[in-house]
Amino acid sequence: MKMLYVYAAGILAASVATAGVIGARAGAAKCHAQHARDAAAAYTQMIKIQGNIHEKVLRTATDDIRRILREKYTIAD
């Protein structure tokens, strides 16, 4: 009868250890998934910012750039 208690305690301990390992792996998987979502959102935001910058650059003609530089950096009398 004593061996039955030893086996039951062993099975219980193994079950608790297995549940702990499974829970840790599930938590790590959720963490990795959240990090991937955050990284994708940051990359998307960066692409939008770059698109806005490129749009402004492409809309500015060479003559306009020359005019702006001439106004800002000429020697005033």
C-alpha positions, 0 to 999 in steps of 0.5 A: 500500500505504501508503494501506491502512495509513492507511485501516486506522488511520483505521477503527481510530481511528474504531472506538475513538472510537465504542466510547468514546462508546457506553460513556460513554452506557451508563454515564450511562444506568446512573447515571441508572437507579440514581439513579431507583431510589435516589430511588424508595426514599427516597420510599417510605421517606418515605411510610411514615414519614408514614403512621406519623405520620398513623396516630398522629395519627388515633388520638389523640382530641381529649380525649386531646390536651387531657388530655396538654396539661393534664397537661404545661402546667398551673401546679403548686401 
